[in-house]
Amino acid sequence: MACLGLYCGKTLLFKNGSTEIYGECGVCPRGQRTNAQKYCQPCTESPELYDWLYLGFMAMLPLVLHWFFIEWYSGKKSSSALFQHITALFECSMAAIITLLVSDPVGVLYIRSCRVLMLSDWYTMLYNPSPDYVTTVHCTHEAVYPLYTIVFIYYAFCLVFMMLLRPLLVKKIACGLGKSDRFKSIYAALYFFPILTVLQAVGGGLLYYAFPYIILVLSLVTLAVYMSASEIENCYDLLVRKKRLIVLFSHWLLHAYGIISISRVDKLEQDLPLLALVPTPALFYLFTAKFTEPSRILSEGANGH
């Protein structure tokens, strides 16, 4: 009987030498996906560079949000912000390491995966066939194993580590904040983790293909907003505070991450020169900021120029 459906396959039940017995057409077990002949095959390939970059992007999201809300609620005079930033980095790093250790193969910082072939690989639940237009054959499985579920595992560990470590740290060192403000960054995480989870569940496939462009656009916009809000108009304004340099270099790293993700470094000698474009947005802003200063525009308008 022919195996219908894009993601339905026959599972190997018994193998003895050259003799192989397969079951009926249906859903493949976890860690397997169908091949061109409609047989379920184990995922034994190593993730590509682009796959690791995608996982890195999904791992960065909670960390960046942690840092944003810590900075937002800590206040300018709070001495606890730095320790909270370091703690958030430690939480996400430990969560990432443990996630890799508990993934197959267990106990090593390595994962085996199935190759992503098309966008529909992320949404196999939409391709369950109905041979007689009445009965549905459910073949929903993780065709992109483990790129879909490993993100949920990572978020769960991030949440666990945050709840174990952050409240104790904040209670001990957040002396510059009021009692009602100390835990606001933690409360914010309790909101954005469910949002990130739903985002991965619904839009994981779209994010997989769009994340390099999302990184570039958001990093450019946030850098421009930060430099404008901080009234940075020349190189001296950047150098007067170390925090501004840290923000600038962080955005440069994000620019480089996005460029590498887009190019995938398929041709090293052609793609690496693209990294020279990383400082371009900041330099362009510094060179043109004096021409767009509101006070100058208003004064020239008043003078009739």
N, C-alpha and C positions, 0 to 999 in steps of 0.2 A: 504494500500500500504506500502510495506517495506521501511524503511528509510535507504538508502544506504550511504556510506561514513563514514569514521572514526569519523568525527566531525560534522556530520549533525544530527539534532534533531528536535523534535516537541515541539513548544512553547505552554505553557498553555495560552489559550485565556479567559476561563471563568471557575469559580469554585463556586459552590453553595452546601455547605454541602459535601456530598460524590460524587456529580456530577462534573466531570472535562471534559472540552472540549479543545482539542488540535488542533493546526493548522497543516498545511501541513509540510512535512519534509523540513527543510531549516536551515538557520543560526540561532544560538542562540543569544539572546540579550546580550549586554555587562553586565558583572557580572554574567553570567551563563555559564554552560558547560553541555555537554551531559553525561548522566549516562549510565549504561550497557544496559538499555532498550530503549535507543535512545530518551529519553525525556530530555528537557532542565531543569536543576535544578540550583537554585541560589547558588552562592558561599557563604557559611556561616561559613566555617571553619577558625580557627586562623592559621596564618603562623607558620610553624615549626621553630625550632631553626636554621636549615640549611638555610631556606628561609631568615630569618633575617640576617644571616651571609653573604648570597649572596648580599642582599641589602646594608649591611654595606660595603662590598667590592666595589660595584659600587659607593657608596657614597664617599669612600676614594680616588678613582682614581683622580677626579678633585682636591681634596685637596692636595694630594701628588704632583701632577703636578704643582699646584700653588706654593707650597713651593720650589720645585726644580727650577723653573724658576725665582722666587723671589731671591733665593740664587745665581743663576747663573748670573743674571743681576745686582744685587745690589752692588757687589764689596766687598772686604774685609773690607774696611774702612767706609762703608756706615752705618749710624746709623738708617736708615729707614727700614732695613730688618726685625727687630723684630716686628715693628708695622705692616708691611705688612703681616707677618706671622699670627699675631693675627687677623688682618682684614680678611684674607682668611679663617681662622678657623671660625670666626663669620659669614661670608657669607654662608659657606657650612652648618653650624649648623642651621642658620635661614631657609635656603632653605629646609633642611631635615624636620624641625618642621612644616613648612607651607605645605610642600608636604603631610605629614601625616594628617594635619588638613583638607585639601581640598579633601582627598580621602574618599571613602565610608567606614564607616559612617562618615559624615562630622562633624567637630568640636571636634573630640577626637583624641588622639595620639594612635590610634589603627586602624588596617585595617582588613577586612575580605578577604579571598582569596580562590581560588580553589587549590586543591592539585595537585602538579606536579607528573604525573605518569610515563612519558617517554619523551625521547628527542623530539619526534614528536609533543608533546603538544606545543612546542614553534614555530612550523612551520606549522600551520594548512592550510596555503595557498597552500601547496604542496599536500594536500589531498582532493581537491575538486573533487567529483565523476562526471563521465559522463555516466549516465545509458544507453543511446542509442548511445554512442560514438560520438555524435554530440553536444548535448546540455550539458553544464557544470552547475552543481548545485553549486553555490558559498556558501560555509559554513565556510568561513574564519572568525574566531573570536578569542578573547584572552582566550584560554583555561587555561592559567596559571594566570588569573586575580588575582591581578593587577601587578604581578612581571615584566611584560614586559613594560607596559606603564608608570608605576610610576617612572621608571628611567628617561624617557624623561621629565616628569614633573619636577623632581628634577633638571635636568641639565638646564632647562629653568629658574627656579628660581635662580639657582646659577649664571647664566649669567646676569640676571636682577640685582641682588644684587651687583655683581661685577661692572657693569657699573654705578650703582648709588653711590657706596661708594669708590671704589678704586681710580678712577681718582682724586677725591678731596683730598684723603689722600696723594697720591703720590705727587701731586702738592704742598701740604703744607709742607711735611716733608722730601721729597727726595732731600735734599740740597746737598748731597754728590755725586750726579749723574749729568751728563750733560743733557741738555734738550732733546737730542735725545735718551738717555738711560732710562729716567724716566718711560716711559710707555711700555717698551719692554716686561715686564712680563704680562701686560694686552694684548698686541698684541699676545703674545704666546698663551694666553687662547682663543683668538678668532680663533686660529688654532686648538687647541686640543679639544675644545668642539665639533665642527663638526665631528672630528675623533672619539671621544668617542660615539657620537650619532650613527654614521654609524656602529661602532663596536657592539653596543647594538642591533641595528636593524638587522644586519646580523648574528652576532655570539652570541646573547643573550643566546640561549640554550646551546651552547658549553661552554660558560663562566660559566653557572650555574653549570655544572658538573666538570669543570676543574679549577675553581678559587682557591681552596685550594692548589693545586699543583703549580699554577702560583705564588701565594703568597710566598710559601716556596722557590721556585727556584729563583725568582727575589730578594727576601730579602737576600738569601745566596750570590748571585752573587754581588749585590750592596754593601753588607757589606765587602766582600773580596776586591772589587775594592776600596772602600773608605779607608780601613785600609792600603792597599798597596800604594795608592796615598798619604796618609798622613804619610807614613813611620812609621807606628806603629809596633814596634817589641816586645814590652814588656808591662807589666801593667803600668809602670811609664809613658810611652808615652801616655797612655789613660788618665791618671789622671792629666796631666799638663794643659789640656784645658777642660773646662766644655762642650764646644760644642761637643767634641768627645764622652763624656759620654752620652749626649743627643741623638746623632746619634746611639750609641750602644744600649741604652735602647729602642729606637724607633724600631730598627730592632728586638730586643728581643720580643717586643709586636707583631710585624708582624709574627715572628716565632710561637708564642703562638696562634695567630689567625689562622694561617694555620693548626696547629696541631689540634686545637679544631674543625675546619671545616672538617678535614678529619675524625676524630674519631666520630664527631657529639655527643660526650659525651653520647652515648647510655647506656654504663655501666660505671657509674661515678667512681667506685672504681678501675676499670681497666684502664680507659682513663686518669685520672688526673695525675698519675705518669709519663705519657709521657711528661708532661710539664717540667720535670726535664732535658729534652734534649735541652731545649731552649738555654742555654749558651754554649752548646757543640761546635758549629762551631767557635765561637769567641775564645774559649779556645784552640781548635785545631790549629787555625791560629797562636795564640801567641806562642804555644809550638813548632811549626814547622817553623816559619818565619826565624829564624836564620840559618836554614839548607838550605834555598832557596834564600838567599841574593845574588844578581847577582855578587857583588864584590868578595864575597868568592868563588863562583863557578868559576869565571874567574881566580882568583889567584891560586886556586888548579889546574885548567887546565894548567896554565902556568908552574906550578911546576911539572907537569907530574903525579899528583895523580888522 
